[in-house]
Amino acid sequence: MTIKREEKALREFKLIVKNLVNLLRQATGAHTTYLYWVNRAREQFVMEASSTSLTNVMFIDRVAFEEHYLNPYRNISKQMQIPVGERIQRAVLEHHSDDTSVEQVTLLPFINKNETVAITVIETEESLDIDMNQESIQSYIVSLKNVLNTYLELTALYEDQNEWVDYEKKLENIHSRLHKTEIFSRMLNEMQNFLPDGGVSLIARGMDGWVNVLNSSGNKHPLMLGLMVDEKSLAYECLKSGKPEFSIHFNQNPKRLSSDEIATDGATFAIPLIIEDRRYAAILVYDNNPLVFKESVKHKLQNFVRVAGLSVQANLGKVSVEDDLLTSEYGSFIPDLWEKAIESSIVNKQEDVFTWFGFITIENMQTLRSKYRVEELQHMQKTLVKALNPSRFKTNGYIGFNSDYVFAYIIQDRSEDAADWWISGVNEMLEKPVLLSDGQKMKVEMTAAYSLIKGNESDYHAVVQNAKSALSDVVKVESNRKSFFSFG
């Protein structure tokens, strides 16, 4: 549906509803009638239309559930008549600017799919005879339902036919000639276009767990990078079943990914990425408005994931069951991935979220190479990747591969001290030597440095260069941070 047609249809819908509310007032002889939508996602009553013969009535457009007298009645399924002064006190009828002569309110619920989605209120000075006015009330309810259904049908019918052509072109932008991280990045960003108040996140395996590794650019509510998947979360259920999982979140439940999420509102559609019967990733698609997830939209979102999976599979070749899709042999995430994560973090920069990118390197490699075999040094790197996992230090982030014995890392948190807190925790942990598989202990000295992502960087190259410069400066200073590592 084109923007002008959609605006026209919406204007006409609102005008018809307003006329219906006005006709209801006149038919029942009431002084005031009004209709509120029950917005459960935002926990608000939203004013749609009102009609009054009084001069002292003024409504607020949006009122929180707990601040409105209708709150105890937001789930009613039948008509109700309530005397004013008993169950409803006059003082709570705040839309009247002075004393009101209302003696009774009649509530008419509008039910859609077994849920109360709107409440119409009739205010009268005398008791309203429901039986005598039943025909008018029933006509109003039926007309309201018909006009809503007609509006929704028109919206669908007027959909611009070019939408499907554009959709096919967007699918064609995801193909096997691209690197797998570019495939995933394009997939996330194309899916983002369906979410006016939401975003998309890629959950992949690494560091011996499932982690949020990449958010779509333009994400309105990006999940923290490095959040680990909890049991009982929607992501866990999706990965466990290997099937798409959809849920509307009530009272912040179920969690999308982790109990450490800042907010869990609206709805989420979790889609598994399956290649040759193995679950390699989960894609979380979320929006604060559950109505976004029409069946046609879900179908399109699943198609993006399916095409991305097939494009990756075309270049994957034979993969061991133990191999992960986006990690190095040590379990750290590959550079192409953390580069994309830096880019999306620049675009998605939030005032109350801090993101750092840095490097942590092994300082005494010359000594270690002379004392230990290559196999032992490789085992040491695998062990370090798990041990350095930021989630072990109560912050968010993940460890990336840069080169042998040099790890990249991303830290993302609401605390401006999170990066220093992580380094401090690592220093404390690394006071003992690393325990190797043969019982030997290896003394490891490490140095870390980082750069804060400010959101005004040109691209990921600038962030990486800042981090390299910071590491170089730290190494040159005699008071380098040095730690000893123990695991086991």
C-alpha positions as CSV (number, residue, x, y, z in Angstrom):
1,M,0.0,0.0,0.0
2,T,1.5,3.4,-1.0
3,I,1.9,6.0,1.8
4,K,-0.7,8.3,0.4
5,R,-3.3,5.5,0.1
6,E,-2.5,4.3,3.6
7,E,-2.9,7.7,5.1
8,K,-6.2,8.2,3.2
9,A,-7.5,4.9,4.4
10,L,-6.5,5.6,8.0
11,R,-8.1,9.1,7.9
12,E,-11.4,7.6,6.6
13,F,-11.3,4.8,9.2
14,K,-10.8,7.3,12.1
15,L,-13.6,9.5,10.7
16,I,-16.0,6.6,10.5
17,V,-15.2,5.5,14.1
18,K,-15.7,9.1,15.3
19,N,-19.1,9.2,13.6
20,L,-20.1,5.9,15.1
21,V,-19.3,7.1,18.6
22,N,-21.2,10.3,18.0
23,L,-24.3,8.3,16.7
24,L,-24.1,6.0,19.7
25,R,-24.3,9.1,22.0
26,Q,-27.3,10.5,20.2
27,A,-29.1,7.1,20.0
28,T,-28.7,6.5,23.7
29,G,-29.4,10.0,24.8
30,A,-26.0,10.1,26.7
31,H,-24.1,13.3,27.4
32,T,-20.7,11.7,26.7
33,T,-19.4,8.6,24.8
34,Y,-15.8,7.7,24.0
35,L,-13.7,4.8,22.8
36,Y,-10.3,3.7,24.1
37,W,-8.0,1.1,22.5
38,V,-6.4,-1.3,25.0
39,N,-2.8,-1.3,24.1
40,R,-1.3,-4.2,26.0
41,A,2.1,-3.9,24.5
42,R,2.6,-0.4,26.0
43,E,0.2,-0.9,28.8
44,Q,-1.9,2.1,27.9
45,F,-5.4,3.2,27.1
46,V,-5.3,5.0,23.8
47,M,-8.1,7.5,22.9
48,E,-9.6,6.9,19.5
49,A,-12.8,9.0,19.4
50,S,-15.1,10.9,21.7
51,S,-18.5,12.7,21.5
52,T,-20.0,15.0,24.2
53,S,-22.6,17.7,24.5
54,L,-20.8,19.2,27.5
55,T,-18.2,22.0,27.5
56,N,-16.1,20.8,30.4
57,V,-14.8,17.5,28.9
58,M,-11.3,17.0,27.7
59,F,-9.4,13.7,27.1
60,I,-5.8,12.8,27.3
61,D,-4.6,10.8,24.2
62,R,-2.7,8.1,26.1
63,V,-3.0,7.1,29.7
64,A,-1.0,4.3,31.5
65,F,-3.2,1.4,32.7
66,E,-2.5,2.0,36.4
67,E,-3.4,5.7,36.1
68,H,-6.9,5.1,34.5
69,Y,-10.1,4.2,36.2
70,L,-10.8,1.6,33.4
71,N,-7.8,-0.5,34.4
72,P,-9.8,-3.0,36.5
73,Y,-12.1,-3.5,33.6
74,R,-9.6,-3.8,30.7
75,N,-10.3,-7.5,30.3
76,I,-14.1,-7.5,30.5
77,S,-15.9,-9.6,27.9
78,K,-19.5,-8.5,28.5
79,Q,-21.4,-5.2,28.8
80,M,-21.2,-3.7,32.3
81,Q,-23.1,-0.9,34.0
82,I,-21.4,0.7,37.0
83,P,-23.0,3.3,39.3
84,V,-20.8,6.4,39.8
85,G,-20.0,6.9,43.5
86,E,-19.9,3.3,44.3
87,R,-17.4,1.1,42.4
88,I,-16.2,4.2,40.4
89,Q,-15.7,7.4,42.4
90,R,-16.5,10.8,40.7
91,A,-13.0,12.0,41.4
92,V,-11.5,9.5,39.0
93,L,-13.5,10.9,36.0
94,E,-10.6,13.3,35.4
95,H,-11.7,14.2,31.8
96,H,-14.4,16.4,33.5
97,S,-12.7,19.7,34.4
98,D,-15.2,20.3,37.3
99,D,-18.0,18.6,39.1
100,T,-19.8,16.1,37.0
101,S,-23.4,15.0,37.1
102,V,-22.6,11.5,35.7
103,E,-24.5,8.9,37.6
104,Q,-23.7,5.8,35.6
105,V,-21.1,4.5,33.1
106,T,-21.9,1.7,30.7
107,L,-18.9,-0.2,29.3
108,L,-19.1,-1.9,25.9
109,P,-16.1,-4.2,25.2
110,F,-14.9,-4.9,21.7
111,I,-13.5,-8.4,21.4
112,N,-11.1,-9.5,18.7
113,K,-9.5,-13.0,18.7
114,N,-10.8,-13.7,22.3
115,E,-9.1,-10.5,23.6
116,T,-10.6,-7.2,24.6
117,V,-8.9,-4.7,22.3
118,A,-11.2,-1.7,22.9
119,I,-13.7,-0.3,25.4
120,T,-16.5,2.1,24.6
121,V,-17.9,4.1,27.5
122,I,-21.3,5.7,27.7
123,E,-21.8,8.3,30.5
124,T,-25.3,9.1,31.5
125,E,-27.0,11.2,34.2
126,E,-29.6,8.5,34.7
127,S,-29.5,4.7,34.6
128,L,-29.3,3.6,30.9
129,D,-32.0,1.1,30.0
130,I,-29.9,-1.6,28.3
131,D,-32.9,-3.5,26.9
132,M,-34.4,-0.5,25.4
133,N,-31.1,0.6,23.8
134,Q,-29.9,-2.9,22.9
135,E,-30.6,-2.5,19.2
136,S,-28.5,0.7,19.1
137,I,-25.7,-0.8,21.1
138,Q,-25.6,-3.9,19.0
139,S,-25.6,-2.0,15.8
140,Y,-22.7,0.1,17.1
141,I,-20.7,-3.0,18.0
142,V,-21.3,-4.7,14.7
143,S,-20.6,-1.6,12.7
144,L,-17.3,-1.0,14.6
145,K,-16.2,-4.6,13.9
146,N,-17.2,-4.3,10.2
147,V,-15.4,-1.0,9.7
148,L,-12.2,-2.3,11.4
149,N,-12.2,-5.5,9.3
150,T,-12.8,-3.5,6.1
151,Y,-10.0,-1.1,7.0
152,L,-7.6,-4.1,7.5
153,E,-8.7,-5.7,4.2
154,L,-8.3,-2.5,2.3
155,T,-4.9,-2.0,3.7
156,A,-3.9,-5.5,2.4
157,L,-5.7,-5.0,-1.0
158,Y,-4.1,-1.6,-1.6
159,E,-0.6,-3.0,-1.0
160,D,1.7,-1.8,-3.7
161,Q,2.2,-4.7,-6.1
162,N,5.8,-3.6,-6.4
163,E,6.4,-4.9,-2.9
164,W,6.8,-8.4,-4.0
165,V,9.1,-7.4,-6.9
166,D,11.3,-5.5,-4.4
167,Y,11.2,-8.4,-2.0
168,E,12.5,-10.8,-4.7
169,K,15.3,-8.3,-5.6
170,K,16.3,-8.1,-1.9
171,L,16.5,-11.9,-1.8
172,E,18.7,-11.9,-4.9
173,N,21.2,-9.6,-3.0
174,I,22.0,-12.6,-0.8
175,H,24.0,-15.1,-2.8
176,S,26.8,-17.6,-2.6
177,R,29.5,-15.4,-4.2
178,L,29.6,-13.4,-0.9
179,H,31.6,-14.3,2.2
180,K,29.5,-15.9,4.9
181,T,29.7,-12.9,7.2
182,E,28.6,-10.6,4.4
183,I,25.7,-12.9,3.7
184,F,24.6,-12.8,7.3
185,S,25.0,-9.0,7.5
186,R,22.9,-8.4,4.4
187,M,20.3,-10.9,5.7
188,L,20.0,-9.0,9.0
189,N,19.8,-5.6,7.4
190,E,17.2,-6.6,4.9
191,M,15.1,-8.2,7.6
192,Q,15.4,-4.9,9.6
193,N,13.3,-3.2,7.0
194,F,10.2,-5.1,8.3
195,L,10.6,-3.8,11.9
196,P,9.6,-0.1,12.5
197,D,10.3,-0.4,16.2
198,G,12.6,-3.4,16.6
199,G,15.6,-5.2,15.2
200,V,17.4,-8.5,14.3
201,S,20.2,-10.3,16.1
202,L,22.4,-13.2,15.0
203,I,23.1,-15.9,17.7
204,A,26.0,-18.1,16.9
205,R,28.2,-20.7,18.7
206,G,31.6,-19.8,20.1
207,M,33.6,-19.6,23.3
208,D,31.9,-22.9,24.2
209,G,28.4,-21.3,24.2
210,W,25.7,-19.6,22.2
211,V,26.3,-15.8,21.9
212,N,24.7,-12.7,20.3
213,V,27.4,-11.8,17.9
214,L,25.8,-9.3,15.4
215,N,22.9,-6.9,15.3
216,S,21.3,-5.4,12.3
217,S,22.2,-1.8,11.3
218,G,19.4,0.6,12.2
219,N,18.3,-1.7,15.0
220,K,16.0,0.3,17.3
221,H,16.6,-1.9,20.4
222,P,19.8,-3.8,19.8
223,L,20.5,-6.7,22.1
224,M,23.9,-6.5,23.9
225,L,26.7,-8.0,22.0
226,G,28.1,-11.0,23.8
227,L,24.9,-11.9,25.7
228,M,24.9,-15.7,26.3
229,V,21.8,-17.8,25.6
230,D,20.0,-18.8,28.8
231,E,17.7,-21.9,29.2
232,K,14.0,-21.1,29.1
233,S,14.7,-18.3,26.6
234,L,13.1,-18.2,23.2
235,A,16.5,-18.5,21.5
236,Y,17.2,-21.7,23.5
237,E,13.8,-23.2,22.6
238,C,14.5,-22.4,18.9
239,L,17.9,-24.0,19.0
240,K,16.6,-27.0,20.9
241,S,13.7,-27.7,18.6
242,G,15.2,-26.6,15.4
243,K,11.9,-25.0,14.5
244,P,10.8,-21.3,14.4
245,E,9.4,-20.1,17.7
246,F,7.1,-17.0,18.1
247,S,6.1,-15.4,21.3
248,I,4.4,-12.3,22.6
249,H,6.2,-11.1,25.7
250,F,4.0,-10.6,28.8
251,N,5.6,-9.1,31.9
252,Q,9.0,-9.3,30.3
253,N,8.6,-13.1,29.6
254,P,9.7,-15.2,28.0
255,K,13.2,-13.7,27.6
256,R,14.4,-13.4,24.0
257,L,17.9,-14.5,24.8
258,S,19.0,-13.9,28.4
259,S,17.8,-13.0,31.9
260,D,20.3,-10.1,31.6
261,E,18.3,-8.4,28.9
262,I,17.5,-4.8,29.7
263,A,13.9,-5.0,28.4
264,T,11.7,-7.6,26.7
265,D,8.6,-6.0,25.2
266,G,6.4,-6.7,22.2
267,A,7.0,-9.9,20.4
268,T,9.9,-12.0,19.0
269,F,10.2,-14.5,16.1
270,A,13.2,-16.9,16.5
271,I,14.3,-18.7,13.3
272,P,16.9,-21.4,13.3
273,L,19.6,-21.5,10.6
274,I,19.9,-25.1,9.6
275,I,22.5,-26.5,7.2
276,E,22.6,-30.3,6.5
277,D,20.4,-30.9,9.5
278,R,22.7,-29.1,11.9
279,R,21.7,-25.9,13.8
280,Y,24.4,-23.4,13.1
281,A,22.7,-20.2,14.4
282,A,19.4,-18.6,15.5
283,I,18.1,-15.3,14.2
284,L,16.0,-13.3,16.6
285,V,13.5,-10.9,15.0
286,Y,11.8,-8.6,17.4
287,D,9.6,-5.5,17.5
288,N,7.7,-3.7,20.3
289,N,4.5,-4.0,18.2
290,P,3.4,-7.6,18.0
291,L,1.0,-6.8,15.1
292,V,4.1,-6.4,12.9
293,F,4.3,-10.2,12.7
294,K,1.6,-11.0,10.2
295,E,1.8,-14.5,8.7
296,S,3.0,-13.0,5.4
297,V,5.8,-11.1,7.2
298,K,6.9,-14.3,9.0
299,H,7.0,-16.1,5.7
300,K,9.3,-13.5,4.2
301,L,11.6,-13.4,7.2
302,Q,11.9,-17.2,7.1
303,N,12.8,-17.0,3.4
304,F,15.7,-14.6,4.1
305,V,17.1,-17.1,6.6
306,R,16.6,-20.0,4.3
307,V,18.3,-18.2,1.3
308,A,21.2,-17.2,3.6
309,G,21.6,-20.8,4.8
310,L,21.6,-22.1,1.2
311,S,24.1,-19.4,0.1
312,V,26.5,-20.3,3.0
313,Q,26.1,-24.0,2.4
314,A,27.1,-23.7,-1.3
315,N,30.7,-22.7,-0.2
316,L,30.9,-24.7,3.1
317,G,32.1,-28.0,1.8
318,K,32.5,-30.8,4.3
319,V,32.3,-29.5,7.9
320,S,33.0,-31.5,11.0
321,V,30.1,-31.8,13.5
322,E,32.4,-30.2,16.1
323,D,33.2,-27.2,13.9
324,D,31.3,-23.9,14.4
325,L,30.4,-21.6,11.5
326,L,31.9,-18.3,12.6
327,T,34.9,-19.2,14.8
328,S,38.6,-20.0,14.5
329,E,40.0,-23.3,15.5
330,Y,40.4,-21.9,19.0
331,G,36.7,-21.0,19.4
332,S,37.2,-17.3,19.0
333,F,35.1,-15.4,16.5
334,I,36.6,-14.7,13.1
335,P,37.8,-11.1,12.1
336,D,35.1,-10.7,9.3
337,L,32.4,-11.1,12.0
338,W,33.8,-8.7,14.6
339,E,34.5,-6.2,11.9
340,K,30.8,-6.3,11.0
341,A,29.9,-6.0,14.7
342,I,32.0,-2.9,15.0
343,E,30.3,-1.3,12.0
344,S,26.7,-2.0,13.3
345,S,27.7,-0.7,16.7
346,I,28.8,2.6,15.1
347,V,25.5,2.9,13.4
348,N,23.4,1.8,16.4
349,K,25.3,3.9,19.0
350,Q,23.1,4.6,22.0
351,E,23.7,7.3,24.6
352,D,23.4,4.9,27.6
353,V,25.4,2.0,26.1
354,F,29.2,1.8,25.9
355,T,31.1,-0.3,23.4
356,W,34.8,-1.0,23.5
357,F,37.0,-2.8,21.0
358,G,40.5,-3.9,21.9
359,F,43.3,-6.4,21.7
360,I,44.8,-8.6,24.4
361,T,48.2,-10.2,23.6
362,I,50.6,-12.7,25.1
363,E,53.7,-10.8,26.0
364,N,56.2,-13.7,26.8
365,M,55.7,-15.7,23.6
366,Q,59.4,-15.9,22.9
367,T,60.0,-17.7,26.2
368,L,56.9,-19.9,25.7
369,R,57.9,-21.0,22.2
370,S,61.3,-22.2,23.5
371,K,59.8,-24.3,26.3
372,Y,56.6,-25.8,24.8
373,R,55.5,-27.7,21.8
374,V,53.1,-26.3,19.2
375,E,50.3,-28.6,20.3
376,E,50.6,-27.3,23.8
377,L,50.6,-23.7,22.7
378,Q,47.4,-24.3,20.6
379,H,45.7,-25.9,23.6
380,M,46.7,-22.9,25.6
381,Q,44.9,-20.6,23.1
382,K,41.7,-22.7,23.2
383,T,41.8,-22.5,27.0
384,L,42.3,-18.8,27.0
385,V,39.4,-18.1,24.7
386,K,37.0,-19.8,27.1
387,A,38.6,-18.2,30.2
388,L,38.6,-14.7,28.8
389,N,34.8,-14.8,28.0
390,P,33.5,-11.5,29.3
391,S,30.3,-13.2,30.6
392,R,32.5,-14.9,33.3
393,F,33.2,-11.4,34.6
394,K,29.5,-10.3,34.7
395,T,29.7,-8.1,31.6
396,N,28.8,-8.5,27.9
397,G,31.1,-9.2,25.0
398,Y,33.1,-11.8,23.2
399,I,36.6,-12.8,22.2
400,G,37.7,-12.6,18.5
401,F,40.6,-14.1,16.6
402,N,43.2,-11.6,15.3
403,S,46.3,-13.7,14.9
404,D,48.1,-16.4,16.8
405,Y,48.5,-15.3,20.4
406,V,46.7,-11.9,19.8
407,F,43.0,-11.9,20.7
408,A,40.5,-9.2,19.7
409,Y,37.6,-8.5,22.0
410,I,34.4,-6.5,22.2
411,I,32.9,-5.3,25.5
412,Q,29.4,-3.8,25.5
413,D,27.7,-2.6,28.7
414,R,25.7,0.2,30.3
415,S,28.5,0.8,32.8
416,E,31.2,3.1,31.6
417,D,33.7,1.1,33.7
418,A,32.9,-2.3,32.1
419,A,36.1,-2.6,30.0
420,D,38.3,-1.7,32.9
421,W,36.3,-4.1,35.1
422,W,36.8,-6.9,32.7
423,I,40.6,-6.3,32.5
424,S,40.8,-6.1,36.2
425,G,39.0,-9.4,36.5
426,V,41.3,-11.0,33.9
427,N,44.3,-9.7,35.8
428,E,43.1,-11.3,39.0
429,M,42.3,-14.6,37.3
430,L,45.6,-14.8,35.5
431,E,47.7,-14.7,38.7
432,K,48.3,-18.5,38.5
433,P,49.9,-20.5,35.6
434,V,47.9,-22.2,33.0
435,L,47.3,-25.9,33.5
436,L,47.9,-28.0,30.4
437,S,46.4,-31.3,29.6
438,D,49.5,-33.2,30.6
439,G,49.6,-31.6,34.0
440,Q,52.3,-29.0,33.2
441,K,51.8,-25.4,34.2
442,M,52.5,-22.5,31.9
443,K,53.3,-19.0,33.0
444,V,51.6,-16.5,30.7
445,E,52.0,-12.8,30.6
446,M,49.4,-10.7,28.9
447,T,48.7,-7.0,28.0
448,A,45.4,-5.4,27.0
449,A,44.3,-2.1,25.5
450,Y,41.1,-0.8,23.9
451,S,39.3,2.0,22.1
452,L,35.9,3.3,23.0
453,I,33.5,3.4,20.0
454,K,32.0,6.9,20.0
455,G,29.7,6.5,17.0
456,N,31.3,9.1,14.8
457,E,34.0,6.8,13.4
458,S,34.0,6.5,9.6
459,D,34.1,2.7,9.6
460,Y,35.6,-0.3,11.5
461,H,39.1,0.5,10.2
462,A,39.2,3.6,12.3
463,V,38.2,1.7,15.5
464,V,40.7,-1.1,14.9
465,Q,43.5,1.4,14.2
466,N,42.7,3.3,17.4
467,A,42.8,0.0,19.4
468,K,46.2,-1.0,17.7
469,S,47.6,2.4,18.6
470,A,46.4,2.0,22.2
471,L,48.0,-1.4,22.5
472,S,51.3,-0.1,21.0
473,D,51.3,2.7,23.6
474,V,50.7,0.3,26.5
475,V,53.5,-2.0,25.3
476,K,55.9,0.9,25.2
477,V,55.2,2.0,28.7
478,E,57.3,0.3,31.4
479,S,54.2,-0.2,33.6
480,N,52.5,-2.6,31.2
481,R,49.6,-4.5,32.6
482,K,50.9,-8.1,33.1
483,S,49.0,-11.1,34.4
484,F,49.4,-14.8,35.0
485,F,46.8,-17.3,33.9
486,S,45.4,-20.3,35.5
487,F,42.6,-22.6,34.4
488,G,41.2,-25.9,35.6
